[in-house]
């Protein structure tokens, strides 16, 4: 099987073997290694499975005039395996194509999943989603949007790429209610929860920053 990208060098790290054991859409490596411990000694040989997903980007779509966020809902099989509601409330997100910059990914995913184009984008944080087993590194941003019309339940409509069998429901949330849900532990999607907790701390600053038209 073709090799995944090599691990960057790290002081005290010795890679004993590096085997790609699965090379479907995302490679899975089995790596045997030693590393320098905190006490200065060298560790025994450790075996680790590493799932290679790479760079990702996510956007919190916020309308500062209406003071609402535009979120999506979709079925996630791994959430069901974890024992939680598989219909997850999420922000639009996706993996960066090879050589693609984060801003391009953010605009593409927001257009595909919401039918909206962010006018201004502000970085929040880079987040390693599952450091115990996966290298997916997500660039989380906030984006200024104008919320589209919705029904009484906040539902805008359904989107998603037919070529990827996506089934996405778009819903508008008042910022207060979305933040309260995150604070109450009702947003088990990590990126969504982090984005909303950030909004709780930065909301007034963001409204001031984006008060003038782009």
Secondary structure, 3 states (H helix, E strand, C coil): CCCCCCCCCCCCCEEEEEEEEEECCCEEEEEEEECECCCCCECCCEEEEEECCCEEEEEEEEECCCCEEEEEEEECHHHHHCCCCCEEEECEEEECCCCCCHHHHHHHHHHHHHCCCCCCEEEEEEEECCCCCECCEEEEEEEECCCCCCCCCCEEEEECCHHHCCCEEEEEEEHHHHHHHHHCCCCCCHHHHHHHHHHHHHHHHHHHHCCCCC
